[in-house]
């Protein structure tokens, strides 16, 4: 299949201002041609697909792009090779399958919106799940269900997911494949499509597009591109975060660029330094109470240790910081 880009392969210096007030809402899509082709091919061949990759790598964005292609909203792929719109099944997107009751509710709400299910309000969870399965089975065409954050599924999802895999085409996304034996049959049903970091060329192209379209002004464009590309390590979410911060500021000099990179990186970390300082202070106080306040040598030693601890913290910063696990809601 051939990929047809909405934008030229290299950014133009004459982009019109973006209609999106928030840079993070701009749907510009770059790279992922092979992965996009693979997903579309799998769907057309009635195969289940599982998109895997780190947080922020672009799994959700790739699913949205696939839905837009299947619905005919955009034309990246030669549509002569796709079934006509009237022949394609329903496309349903679910943000998260957990908990199971909410998952079933989301599917039922979407089916009601598409006039595939009558309004239900008094059904119990099990009855509603059966109604959803029956509605999907009776839709006349095999529906396509996109399920984000499949990491959150539990053994309680097994039976319902197995039914969905039988009556529909499922495209899911998760950071890693579940290893629980009870869910093995579910995850073995998918063809994995791993996502990796953007290449340097793709990241640079994305940066240049946003710089032009969202009017990010810098004193040194090449330095800005290099710093953002290096700090983001090809992660689209991280890259967009840097660029969003830059777009909210005025003219950026070299110091501003470095501050954006470092401050945005530090935002995800919890500083353990104060805890170490508090522990040292408690230890010093306990020593003062035990040996008295006249031991000058001890105070000199503790002052030296405190200064040394500060230097160690500055040099080996990664050891003294704790990066909490990201919640799936932020993916």
Helices and strands as residue ranges (DSSP letters): G 23-25, H 33-44, E 49-52, H 59-71, G 79-81, G 85-87, E 91-94, H 100-113, H 125-137, E 144-147, G 150-152, G 155-157, H 158-167, E 169-174, G 181-183, H 184-187, E 191-194, H 200-213, H 221-232, H 236-247, H 254-266, E 269-271, H 273-291, H 296-315, G 317-320, E 321-323, G 328-330
